[in-house]
Amino acid sequence: MGLMQLIGMGKPTFSHGIHPPEYKAITDAREIRRLPFAPEMVLPLSQHFGAPSVPIVHEGQEVVRGEPIAKADGFMSVPLHAPATGVIKKVGLMPTARGPKANAIVLKLHSGASQGVLYEHPQDVDSMTPEQIVKAVQDTGMVGLGGASFPTHVKMTVPEGQKVDTVMVNGCECEPYLTTDHRVMLEYSMDLFAGIRIAMRAVGAKKAIIGIEDNKTDAIEGLKKSCPADGSVTVGVMKTKYPQGAEKMMIKALLGREVPSGGFPAAVGVSVYNVATLAQLGALLPHSQGLIERVVTITGPGIEKPGNYLVALGTPLRFVLEQLGFEGDSRKLILGGPMMGVSVASLDVPVTKGVSGILVLTEEEKAAQAPKQVWPCIKCAKCVQACPIHLNPSELGMLAAKRQYETMEQKFHLNDCFECGCCTYVCPSAIPLVQYFRIAKAINRERRAREAA
């Protein structure tokens, strides 16, 4: 820990990384407000890592807000719940953010409904066994709300032969523009601590630590005051740096433990969750309710009413932007933040469980961020100095250009890259390294699938 504190000038951090402009002042002081319900909602069956949900409703069926409308397809899957009271209009193919159509449920709202949650039943979480908690968490449909959308109940299932002693709560939110987690920590702190206790019981951990970057002083002060007197939950303040919120970076900074290459946090006794995920669990699990809405930061110079909004899942982007003052096309939109977000293929795609932010650019900024001319690598090593995993992005990029995808994976640890974008950000030759790595990973996955078949 001493070395980490030295690197961070008194605050824990990790080596390497970058300091992009934050742009958080646009929304970090804006309280969470509810966005109106759209007349129609589109609910993709695949809003999480793993097998898509399986529909349990049919066209013309009436459903109430909170009612299950799709079931989990096995352990690596989660159910889906109705975000509003209405009637099922369609079950079929609909557009997605990445382009190809996918199976979804289209829900038409009853205009006169109060839209209160009508599907719930209380349960005593404190009397549950860890196995019962894991099953109950799966029933909520909860996934990681930081963007990865990994099923939360799978994270809470400790691998055989491993033991978790610490729950780590990710409140860093290092991605520029986004302030969702910041506002959740300020406004839903009681739900957050309830969710932390649930996670600790599920994995058998005796302590938890909430990791927050030092640019969120109000959240740090508020959570420190709310921490239990027994010291089981503490707040760890880290230096503001990107990508401080990556779980491996947090574990290294706050605990001094290094997750092995190709390994997961449980290998070093840690289980990591986003603050919004645990705050939602703390609110939903005692009532056996499902995940039907989430807080989204809607921001950027191209939006008239930026802020942090509680948005019903399935709300089309077109409706969201009409409510907040945007006129334009999908080419100016990014789901998530500028470093790891994805551009949108259509304004008709919906807000899903993994959407933590909607970044709206102006025509000028879109042009400024357009792909530049790519030049040959000049061996400056800036990407090597920036990579938080200590990979060699330059070498990986040259191997990708030669289509040596298996070599990238087997000898240069391609799969340890979590696509943070640091290498692309600092490259003076404008080489789109992250895009190269994504393509390489996809090709390797396809190759393994063919070999398995």
Backbone hydrogen bonds in HBPLUS format (Angstrom, degrees):
<---DONOR---> <-ACCEPTOR-->    atom                        ^
c    i                          cat <-CA-CA->   ^        H-A-AA   ^      H-
h    n   atom  resd res      DA  || num        DHA   H-A  angle D-A-AA Bond
n    s   type  num  typ     dist DA aas  dist angle  dist       angle   num
A0005-GLN N   A0001-MET O   2.94 MM   4  6.19 159.3  1.98 156.7 162.1     1
A0006-LEU N   A0002-GLY O   2.99 MM   4  6.20 149.1  2.08 143.7 152.5     2
A0007-ILE N   A0003-LEU O   2.99 MM   4  6.28 158.7  2.04 151.8 156.7     3
A0008-GLY N   A0004-MET O   3.03 MM   4  6.24 151.1  2.11 144.1 152.0     4
A0010-GLY N   A0005-GLN O   2.79 MM   5  4.83 163.7  1.82 151.6 151.3     5
A0009-MET N   A0006-LEU O   3.26 MM   3  5.22 164.8  2.28 107.5 108.3     6
A0011-LYS N   A0008-GLY O   3.22 MM   3  4.83 167.3  2.24  99.9 103.3     7
A0239-LYS N   A0012-PRO O   3.09 MM 227  6.19 160.1  2.13 153.8 159.1     8
A0017-GLY N   A0386-ALA O   2.87 MM 369  4.73 149.7  1.96 116.8 126.3     9
A0018-ILE N   A0242-TYR O   2.90 MM 224  5.37 159.1  1.94 154.8 161.6    10
A0242-TYR N   A0018-ILE O   3.00 MM 224  5.37 162.4  2.03 167.9 165.3    11
A0177-TYR N   A0022-GLU O   2.78 MM 155  6.05 159.6  1.82 176.2 173.1    12
A0027-THR N   A0024-LYS O   3.15 MM   3  5.98 144.5  2.28 121.7 127.2    13
A0028-ASP N   A0024-LYS O   2.92 MM   4  5.72 148.8  2.02 161.5 170.0    14
A0030-ARG N   A0027-THR O   3.01 MM   3  5.19 164.4  2.03 114.8 119.6    15
A0033-ARG N   A0308-ASN O   3.00 MM 275  6.53 151.6  2.08 149.5 156.5    16
A0310-LEU N   A0033-ARG O   2.72 MM 277  5.90 154.2  1.79 136.7 144.7    17
A0035-LEU N   A0310-LEU O   3.05 MM 275  5.90 174.1  2.06 146.4 145.9    18
A0109-LEU N   A0039-PRO O   3.01 MM  70  5.47 166.7  2.03 148.1 152.3    19
A0041-MET N   A0107-LEU O   2.84 MM  66  5.11 159.1  1.88 146.7 153.9    20
A0107-LEU N   A0041-MET O   2.79 MM  66  5.11 164.0  1.81 153.3 158.5    21
A0042-VAL N   A0314-GLY O   2.86 MM 272  4.53 155.1  1.93 132.1 127.7    22
A0043-LEU N   A0105-ILE O   2.80 MM  62  5.00 163.5  1.83 146.3 151.6    23
A0105-ILE N   A0043-LEU O   2.91 MM  62  5.00 160.3  1.95 125.9 129.6    24
A0045-LEU N   A0103-ASN O   3.02 MM  58  6.00 170.7  2.03 146.5 145.2    25
A0053-SER N   A0045-LEU O   2.82 MM   8  5.02 166.9  1.84 144.1 140.8    26
A0049-PHE N   A0149-SER O   2.89 MM 100  5.87 160.0  1.93 140.7 142.6    27
A0051-ALA N   A0076-MET O   2.91 MM  25  6.18 134.0  2.13 160.2 168.2    28
A0054-VAL N   A0071-LYS O   2.79 MM  17  5.16 164.5  1.82 150.8 156.1    29
A0071-LYS N   A0054-VAL O   2.75 MM  17  5.16 149.9  1.84 151.8 146.5    30
A0056-ILE N   A0069-ILE O   2.94 MM  13  5.42 167.0  1.96 132.8 130.2    31
A0061-GLN N   A0058-HIS O   3.08 MM   3  5.70 161.0  2.12 141.6 142.6    32
A0060-GLY N   A0088-ILE O   2.75 MM  28  5.20 174.6  1.75 149.3 150.5    33
A0088-ILE N   A0061-GLN O   2.81 MM  27  5.37 166.1  1.83 155.7 158.6    34
A0063-VAL N   A0086-GLY O   2.89 MM  23  5.64 164.8  1.91 154.6 158.9    35
A0086-GLY N   A0063-VAL O   2.99 MM  23  5.64 155.5  2.05 148.7 155.9    36
A0067-GLU N   A0064-VAL O   3.03 MM   3  5.64 165.0  2.05 143.7 144.1    37
A0118-LEU N   A0065-ARG O   3.11 MM  53  5.76 147.5  2.22 143.7 151.7    38
A0066-GLY N   A0082-ALA O   2.75 MM  16  5.08 166.2  1.77 147.1 152.1    39
A0082-ALA N   A0067-GLU O   2.78 MM  15  5.36 161.0  1.82 148.3 153.0    40
A0069-ILE N   A0080-LEU O   2.82 MM  11  5.74 169.2  1.83 146.4 149.8    41
A0070-ALA N   A0080-LEU O   3.26 MM  10  4.91 144.2  2.40 140.2 133.2    42
A0080-LEU N   A0070-ALA O   2.91 MM  10  4.91 158.9  1.96 132.2 134.3    43
A0110-HIS N   A0085-THR O   3.10 MM  25  6.21 166.1  2.12 139.2 137.2    44
A0087-VAL N   A0108-LYS O   2.79 MM  21  5.33 159.1  1.83 155.8 159.1    45
A0108-LYS N   A0087-VAL O   2.91 MM  21  5.33 168.6  1.92 163.2 159.4    46
A0089-LYS N   A0106-VAL O   2.81 MM  17  5.44 155.4  1.87 150.1 156.7    47
A0090-LYS N   A0106-VAL O   3.41 MM  16  5.03 156.0  2.47 131.5 131.8    48
A0106-VAL N   A0090-LYS O   2.83 MM  16  5.03 173.1  1.83 150.6 152.8    49
A0092-GLY N   A0104-ALA O   3.00 MM  12  5.52 149.8  2.09 158.7 163.8    50
A0104-ALA N   A0092-GLY O   2.78 MM  12  5.52 147.4  1.88 141.4 149.0    51
A0094-MET N   A0102-ALA O   2.87 MM   8  5.53 152.6  1.94 141.2 146.3    52
A0102-ALA N   A0094-MET O   2.89 MM   8  5.53 156.3  1.95 153.5 155.0    53
A0099-GLY N   A0096-THR O   3.22 MM   3  5.42 156.6  2.28 105.3 112.3    54
A0345-ALA N   A0097-ALA O   3.10 MM 248  5.38 136.6  2.30 128.0 140.2    55
A0113-ALA N   A0110-HIS O   3.16 MM   3  5.52 164.2  2.19 114.9 119.8    56
A0121-HIS N   A0287-HIS O   3.02 MM 166  5.26 154.5  2.08 140.3 143.1    57
A0123-GLN N   A0286-PRO O   2.89 MM 163  5.29 151.8  1.97 143.3 142.7    58
A0127-SER N   A0124-ASP O   3.29 MM   3  5.74 150.9  2.38 108.0 115.4    59
A0128-MET N   A0125-VAL O   3.09 MM   3  5.37 163.8  2.12 112.7 117.7    60
A0132-GLN N   A0129-THR O   3.07 MM   3  5.13 116.7  2.48  98.9 114.2    61
A0133-ILE N   A0129-THR O   2.95 MM   4  6.27 153.3  2.02 155.3 163.4    62
A0134-VAL N   A0130-PRO O   3.01 MM   4  6.27 161.2  2.05 150.1 154.3    63
A0135-LYS N   A0131-GLU O   3.12 MM   4  6.39 160.6  2.15 146.3 150.9    64
A0136-ALA N   A0132-GLN O   2.91 MM   4  6.09 157.8  1.96 146.5 153.1    65
A0137-VAL N   A0133-ILE O   2.80 MM   4  6.01 153.6  1.87 154.1 161.4    66
A0138-GLN N   A0134-VAL O   3.04 MM   4  6.31 155.8  2.10 146.1 152.2    67
A0139-ASP N   A0135-LYS O   3.04 MM   4  6.33 151.9  2.12 144.2 151.9    68
A0140-THR N   A0137-VAL O   3.13 MM   3  5.27 139.2  2.30  99.2 110.5    69
A0141-GLY N   A0138-GLN O   2.96 MM   3  5.41 153.4  2.04 111.9 120.3    70
A0291-LEU N   A0140-THR O   2.81 MM 151  5.83 154.8  1.87 167.4 159.0    71
A0152-THR N   A0142-MET O   3.19 MM  10  5.82 164.9  2.21 126.4 130.8    72
A0144-GLY N   A0150-PHE O   2.95 MM   6  5.26 145.9  2.07 127.6 137.4    73
A0149-SER N   A0144-GLY O   3.19 MM   5  4.46 138.6  2.37 132.6 134.5    74
A0154-VAL N   A0151-PRO O   3.21 MM   3  5.57 135.0  2.42 103.6 114.9    75
A0156-MET N   A0152-THR O   3.09 MM   4  6.42 143.8  2.23 144.9 155.3    76
A0157-THR N   A0154-VAL O   3.11 MM   3  5.21 158.6  2.16 103.9 110.5    77
A0162-GLN N   A0159-PRO O   3.10 MM   3  5.68 155.2  2.16 140.8 140.3    78
A0165-ASP N   A0269-GLY O   2.97 MM 104  5.37 150.5  2.06 123.8 127.9    79
A0166-THR N   A0269-GLY O   3.18 MM 103  6.41 151.7  2.26 157.4 165.7    80
A0271-SER N   A0166-THR O   3.04 MM 105  6.50 146.7  2.15 155.8 164.1    81
A0167-VAL N   A0207-LYS O   3.00 MM  40  6.45 160.0  2.04 146.5 152.0    82
A0209-ILE N   A0167-VAL O   2.94 MM  42  6.47 150.8  2.02 160.4 169.4    83
A0168-MET N   A0271-SER O   2.82 MM 103  5.99 161.8  1.85 144.8 151.2    84
A0273-TYR N   A0168-MET O   2.93 MM 105  6.40 153.3  2.00 162.3 171.1    85
A0169-VAL N   A0209-ILE O   2.88 MM  40  6.08 169.9  1.89 152.9 154.4    86
A0211-GLY N   A0169-VAL O   2.85 MM  42  6.00 155.0  1.91 159.4 166.3    87
A0170-ASN N   A0273-TYR O   2.68 MM 103  5.88 168.8  1.69 155.7 159.8    88
A0275-VAL N   A0170-ASN O   3.16 MM 105  5.66 150.5  2.25 141.8 133.3    89
A0171-GLY N   A0211-GLY O   2.82 MM  40  5.47 144.8  1.95 153.3 163.2    90
A0183-ARG N   A0179-THR O   3.09 MM   4  6.34 164.7  2.11 156.6 158.7    91
A0184-VAL N   A0180-THR O   3.01 MM   4  6.27 156.3  2.07 150.7 158.1    92
A0185-MET N   A0181-ASP O   2.97 MM   4  6.17 160.1  2.01 151.6 155.5    93
A0186-LEU N   A0182-HIS O   3.22 MM   4  6.51 143.8  2.36 140.2 150.0    94
A0187-GLU N   A0183-ARG O   2.81 MM   4  5.92 164.0  1.83 158.3 162.2    95
A0188-TYR N   A0184-VAL O   2.78 MM   4  5.16 156.0  1.84 141.0 146.8    96
A0192-LEU N   A0188-TYR O   2.96 MM   4  6.22 151.7  2.04 149.8 158.9    97
A0193-PHE N   A0189-SER O   2.99 MM   4  6.31 159.5  2.03 153.2 156.0    98
A0194-ALA N   A0190-MET O   3.06 MM   4  6.29 151.3  2.15 143.7 152.0    99
A0195-GLY N   A0191-ASP O   2.90 MM   4  6.15 153.8  1.97 148.1 155.1   100
A0196-ILE N   A0192-LEU O   2.89 MM   4  6.19 148.1  1.99 148.0 157.5   101
A0197-ARG N   A0193-PHE O   3.10 MM   4  6.32 156.8  2.15 143.1 147.9   102
A0198-ILE N   A0194-ALA O   3.15 MM   4  6.45 150.7  2.24 141.9 149.9   103
A0199-ALA N   A0195-GLY O   2.98 MM   4  6.27 160.8  2.02 150.5 154.9   104
A0200-MET N   A0196-ILE O   2.93 MM   4  6.15 159.6  1.97 151.8 157.5   105
A0201-ARG N   A0197-ARG O   3.02 MM   4  6.21 157.1  2.07 146.1 151.6   106
A0202-ALA N   A0198-ILE O   2.97 MM   4  6.17 155.1  2.03 148.2 155.5   107
A0203-VAL N   A0199-ALA O   3.12 MM   4  6.32 159.6  2.17 153.2 156.2   108
A0204-GLY N   A0200-MET O   2.88 MM   4  5.63 124.2  2.20 137.9 151.1   109
A0205-ALA N   A0200-MET O   3.05 MM   5  4.87 132.1  2.29 134.9 141.8   110
A0208-ALA N   A0232-SER O   2.70 MM  24  6.16 149.1  1.80 161.1 169.5   111
A0234-THR N   A0208-ALA O   3.01 MM  26  6.45 154.5  2.07 146.2 152.1   112
A0210-ILE N   A0234-THR O   2.81 MM  24  6.23 163.3  1.83 153.3 157.4   113
A0236-GLY N   A0210-ILE O   2.78 MM  26  5.79 162.9  1.81 138.9 144.9   114
A0212-ILE N   A0236-GLY O   2.96 MM  24  6.27 162.6  1.99 162.2 164.9   115
A0238-MET N   A0212-ILE O   2.84 MM  26  6.02 163.3  1.87 149.6 153.7   116
A0216-LYS N   A0213-GLU O   3.28 MM   3  6.23 155.6  2.34 129.9 130.8   117
A0214-ASP N   A0238-MET O   2.78 MM  24  5.75 135.7  1.97 171.7 173.3   118
A0220-ILE N   A0216-LYS O   3.04 MM   4  6.29 159.9  2.08 154.3 160.7   119
A0221-GLU N   A0217-THR O   2.98 MM   4  6.15 167.5  1.99 151.7 154.1   120
A0222-GLY N   A0218-ASP O   3.02 MM   4  6.10 162.1  2.05 144.6 150.1   121
A0223-LEU N   A0219-ALA O   2.96 MM   4  6.02 168.1  1.97 152.6 155.5   122
A0224-LYS N   A0220-ILE O   3.03 MM   4  6.08 155.7  2.09 146.7 153.7   123
A0225-LYS N   A0221-GLU O   3.24 MM   4  6.41 152.2  2.33 143.2 149.3   124
A0226-SER N   A0223-LEU O   3.05 MM   3  4.98 129.1  2.32  93.7 107.8   125
A0227-CYS N   A0223-LEU O   3.06 MM   4  6.20 118.9  2.45 145.2 159.2   126
A0231-GLY N   A0228-PRO O   3.29 MM   3  6.01 168.4  2.31 119.4 121.5   127
A0244-GLN N   A0241-LYS O   2.87 MM   3  5.55 151.1  1.95 134.3 136.4   128
A0246-ALA N   A0243-PRO O   3.09 MM   3  5.77 171.4  2.10 123.2 125.9   129
A0249-MET N   A0246-ALA O   2.92 MM   3  5.30 121.2  2.27 107.6 123.0   130
A0250-MET N   A0246-ALA O   2.99 MM   4  6.30 156.6  2.05 157.7 165.3   131
A0251-ILE N   A0247-GLU O   3.01 MM   4  6.15 166.8  2.03 151.4 154.7   132
A0252-LYS N   A0248-LYS O   3.11 MM   4  6.20 158.5  2.15 140.1 145.9   133
A0253-ALA N   A0249-MET O   2.93 MM   4  6.08 157.8  1.98 145.6 152.1   134
A0254-LEU N   A0250-MET O   2.87 MM   4  5.94 176.6  1.87 161.1 161.7   135
A0255-LEU N   A0251-ILE O   2.98 MM   4  5.40 150.5  2.06 133.9 142.7   136
A0256-GLY N   A0252-LYS O   3.09 MM   4  4.46 131.7  2.33 107.1 116.8   137
A0263-GLY N   A0260-PRO O   2.82 MM   3  5.08 157.2  1.87 134.9 135.1   138
A0267-ALA N   A0264-PHE O   2.89 MM   3  5.71 157.7  1.94 127.2 133.5   139
A0268-VAL N   A0265-PRO O   2.90 MM   3  5.62 159.0  1.95 121.9 127.9   140
A0270-VAL N   A0265-PRO O   3.15 MM   5  5.10 162.8  2.18 124.4 123.8   141
A0269-GLY N   A0266-ALA O   3.10 MM   3  4.77 165.5  2.12 103.3 103.7   142
A0278-LEU N   A0274-ASN O   3.22 MM   4  6.60 162.4  2.25 156.6 159.4   143
A0279-ALA N   A0275-VAL O   2.91 MM   4  6.08 155.0  1.98 149.8 157.5   144
A0280-GLN N   A0276-ALA O   3.02 MM   4  6.12 158.7  2.07 144.6 149.6   145
A0281-LEU N   A0277-THR O   3.01 MM   4  6.28 157.8  2.06 145.8 152.4   146
A0282-GLY N   A0278-LEU O   2.87 MM   4  6.02 159.1  1.91 147.8 153.1   147
A0283-ALA N   A0279-ALA O   3.20 MM   4  6.41 139.4  2.37 138.1 147.8   148
A0283-ALA N   A0280-GLN O   3.14 MM   3  5.17 127.8  2.43  95.8 109.2   149
A0284-LEU N   A0280-GLN O   2.84 MM   4  5.98 156.9  1.89 155.5 162.4   150
A0285-LEU N   A0281-LEU O   2.96 MM   4  5.51 160.7  2.00 143.2 149.4   151
A0287-HIS N   A0284-LEU O   2.99 MM   3  5.60 148.0  2.09 118.6 128.2   152
A0289-GLN N   A0284-LEU O   3.20 MM   5  4.98 170.8  2.21 135.2 133.7   153
A0288-SER N   A0285-LEU O   3.08 MM   3  4.91 164.9  2.10 107.0 111.8   154
A0313-LEU N   A0292-ILE O   2.98 MM  21  5.62 167.4  1.99 129.5 133.7   155
A0294-ARG N   A0311-VAL O   3.05 MM  17  5.60 155.6  2.11 145.1 150.1   156
A0311-VAL N   A0294-ARG O   2.85 MM  17  5.60 164.2  1.87 163.0 157.6   157
A0296-VAL N   A0309-TYR O   2.77 MM  13  5.32 159.6  1.81 151.9 158.0   158
A0309-TYR N   A0296-VAL O   2.89 MM  13  5.32 168.2  1.91 153.4 150.4   159
A0297-THR N   A0356-SER O   3.08 MM  59  6.42 167.9  2.10 141.4 139.2   160
A0358-ILE N   A0297-THR O   2.77 MM  61  6.26 152.7  1.85 157.2 161.6   161
A0298-ILE N   A0307-GLY O   2.89 MM   9  5.57 165.7  1.91 170.2 174.5   162
A0307-GLY N   A0298-ILE O   2.93 MM   9  5.57 155.7  1.99 150.1 158.2   163
A0299-THR N   A0358-ILE O   3.02 MM  59  6.39 157.3  2.07 159.6 166.5   164
A0360-VAL N   A0299-THR O   2.86 MM  61  6.13 164.2  1.88 154.0 159.1   165
A0303-ILE N   A0300-GLY O   3.41 MM   3  5.98 160.7  2.45 122.1 120.8   166
A0302-GLY N   A0360-VAL O   3.02 MM  58  4.96 156.9  2.08 138.7 131.5   167
A0304-GLU N   A0325-GLY O   3.19 MM  21  4.93 150.3  2.28 129.3 137.6   168
A0305-LYS N   A0324-LEU O   3.08 MM  19  5.07 137.9  2.27 155.1 153.2   169
A0315-THR N   A0312-ALA O   3.23 MM   3  5.92 150.2  2.32 141.6 141.6   170
A0314-GLY N   A0351-VAL O   2.80 MM  37  5.27 174.8  1.81 160.2 161.0   171
A0351-VAL N   A0315-THR O   2.90 MM  36  5.45 145.6  2.02 136.0 144.2   172
A0319-PHE N   A0316-PRO O   3.09 MM   3  5.45 121.6  2.44 105.7 118.5   173
A0320-VAL N   A0316-PRO O   3.15 MM   4  6.52 163.3  2.18 153.4 158.0   174
A0317-LEU N   A0349-VAL O   2.91 MM  32  6.03 165.0  1.93 159.8 158.2   175
A0321-LEU N   A0317-LEU O   2.93 MM   4  6.11 169.5  1.94 161.2 162.2   176
A0318-ARG N   A0347-LEU O   2.84 MM  29  5.01 131.9  2.07 166.9 153.3   177
A0322-GLU N   A0318-ARG O   3.00 MM   4  6.14 146.6  2.11 141.8 151.2   178
A0323-GLN N   A0319-PHE O   3.12 MM   4  6.35 150.7  2.21 150.0 156.5   179
A0332-LYS N   A0329-ASP O   3.32 MM   3  6.28 174.0  2.32 125.0 126.6   180
A0333-LEU N   A0330-SER O   3.19 MM   3  5.40 167.3  2.20 117.7 117.5   181
A0361-LEU N   A0332-LYS O   2.90 MM  29  5.07 174.7  1.91 156.9 158.5   182
A0334-ILE N   A0359-LEU O   2.97 MM  25  5.04 147.7  2.08 143.2 151.1   183
A0359-LEU N   A0334-ILE O   2.83 MM  25  5.04 170.6  1.84 159.5 160.0   184
A0335-LEU N   A0342-VAL O   2.83 MM   7  5.39 163.8  1.85 161.7 156.5   185
A0342-VAL N   A0335-LEU O   3.07 MM   7  5.39 148.2  2.17 141.9 145.4   186
A0336-GLY N   A0357-GLY O   2.64 MM  21  4.38 157.6  1.69 125.4 131.0   187
A0341-GLY N   A0337-GLY O   2.84 MM   4  4.80 133.7  2.05 138.0 145.4   188
A0349-VAL N   A0346-SER O   3.49 MM   3  5.90 169.6  2.50 109.9 111.1   189
A0355-VAL N   A0352-THR O   3.16 MM   3  5.59 170.0  2.17 118.3 121.3   190
A0366-LYS N   A0362-THR O   2.90 MM   4  6.08 154.6  1.96 150.5 158.3   191
A0367-ALA N   A0363-GLU O   3.06 MM   4  6.27 153.6  2.14 141.6 148.1   192
A0368-ALA N   A0364-GLU O   2.96 MM   4  6.24 148.6  2.06 141.2 150.5   193
A0369-GLN N   A0365-GLU O   2.90 MM   4  6.07 143.5  2.03 145.7 154.2   194
A0370-ALA N   A0367-ALA O   3.29 MM   3  5.10 158.7  2.34  96.7 102.7   195
A0375-TRP N   A0429-SER O   2.92 MM  54  4.78 169.9  1.93 144.6 147.4   196
A0385-GLN N   A0381-ALA O   3.03 MM   4  6.30 154.7  2.10 149.7 156.2   197
A0386-ALA N   A0382-LYS O   3.02 MM   4  6.20 129.7  2.28 138.5 151.6   198
A0387-CYS N   A0383-CYS O   3.02 MM   4  6.04 146.1  2.14 147.1 153.8   199
A0390-HIS N   A0387-CYS O   3.21 MM   3  5.27 159.1  2.25 104.1 110.4   200
A0396-LEU N   A0392-ASN O   3.05 MM   4  6.34 165.0  2.08 157.0 161.9   201
A0397-GLY N   A0393-PRO O   2.78 MM   4  5.88 152.1  1.85 145.6 153.2   202
A0398-MET N   A0394-SER O   3.04 MM   4  6.35 154.7  2.11 148.2 154.3   203
A0399-LEU N   A0395-GLU O   2.99 MM   4  6.25 154.0  2.06 148.0 155.4   204
A0400-ALA N   A0396-LEU O   2.88 MM   4  6.11 148.6  1.98 144.3 153.4   205
A0401-ALA N   A0397-GLY O   3.02 MM   4  6.30 150.5  2.11 143.6 151.0   206
A0402-LYS N   A0398-MET O   3.25 MM   4  6.52 134.4  2.47 134.0 145.1   207
A0402-LYS N   A0399-LEU O   3.12 MM   3  5.09 130.5  2.37  93.2 106.6   208
A0404-GLN N   A0399-LEU O   2.85 MM   5  5.13 172.1  1.86 152.4 149.9   209
A0403-ARG N   A0400-ALA O   2.94 MM   3  4.74 157.7  1.99 101.7 108.1   210
A0408-MET N   A0404-GLN O   3.10 MM   4  6.41 152.7  2.18 148.6 156.6   211
A0409-GLU N   A0405-TYR O   3.23 MM   4  6.51 149.3  2.33 142.3 149.2   212
A0410-GLN N   A0406-GLU O   2.84 MM   4  6.01 168.2  1.85 158.1 161.5   213
A0411-LYS N   A0407-THR O   2.93 MM   4  5.50 164.5  1.95 143.8 148.4   214
A0414-LEU N   A0408-MET O   3.07 MM   6  5.46 144.9  2.20 132.4 136.4   215
A0416-ASP N   A0413-HIS O   3.05 MM   3  5.57 159.2  2.09 116.0 122.6   216
A0417-CYS N   A0414-LEU O   3.01 MM   3  5.67 156.8  2.07 117.7 124.6   217
A0425-TYR N   A0421-GLY O   3.00 MM   4  6.10 157.3  2.05 152.2 158.9   218
A0426-VAL N   A0422-CYS O   3.17 MM   4  6.43 150.0  2.27 149.8 155.2   219
A0427-CYS N   A0423-CYS O   3.20 MM   4  6.13 126.9  2.50 141.8 154.3   220
A0430-ALA N   A0427-CYS O   3.22 MM   3  5.40 164.2  2.24 109.2 112.2   221
A0433-LEU N   A0431-ILE O   2.79 MM   2  5.54 134.4  2.00 111.0  96.3   222
A0436-TYR N   A0432-PRO O   3.14 MM   4  6.50 153.7  2.21 151.0 159.0   223
A0436-TYR N   A0433-LEU O   3.03 MM   3  5.05 114.2  2.48  95.9 112.0   224
A0437-PHE N   A0433-LEU O   2.94 MM   4  6.30 155.1  2.00 154.0 161.1   225
A0438-ARG N   A0434-VAL O   2.91 MM   4  6.20 154.9  1.98 152.6 159.2   226
A0439-ILE N   A0435-GLN O   3.09 MM   4  6.27 161.2  2.12 147.9 152.4   227
A0440-ALA N   A0436-TYR O   2.97 MM   4  6.22 159.0  2.01 147.2 153.4   228
A0441-LYS N   A0437-PHE O   2.94 MM   4  6.15 161.3  1.97 149.8 154.2   229
A0442-ALA N   A0438-ARG O   2.99 MM   4  6.20 161.0  2.03 147.9 153.2   230
A0443-ILE N   A0439-ILE O   2.95 MM   4  6.19 160.6  1.98 154.1 158.9   231
A0444-ASN N   A0440-ALA O   2.98 MM   4  6.18 157.9  2.03 148.6 154.9   232
A0445-ARG N   A0441-LYS O   2.90 MM   4  6.16 152.8  1.97 148.9 156.5   233
A0446-GLU N   A0442-ALA O   2.99 MM   4  6.25 159.0  2.04 148.0 153.5   234
A0447-ARG N   A0443-ILE O   2.93 MM   4  6.16 153.2  2.01 146.0 153.6   235
A0448-ARG N   A0444-ASN O   2.98 MM   4  6.24 160.7  2.02 148.6 153.0   236
A0449-ALA N   A0445-ARG O   2.95 MM   4  6.19 153.7  2.02 147.1 154.9   237
A0450-ARG N   A0446-GLU O   3.00 MM   4  6.25 154.4  2.06 146.9 153.2   238
A0451-GLU N   A0447-ARG O   2.96 MM   4  6.23 157.3  2.01 148.6 155.2   239
A0452-ALA N   A0448-ARG O   2.86 MM   4  6.06 152.9  1.94 146.3 153.7   240
A0453-ALA N   A0449-ALA O   3.01 MM   4  6.19 142.6  2.16 140.0 149.8   241
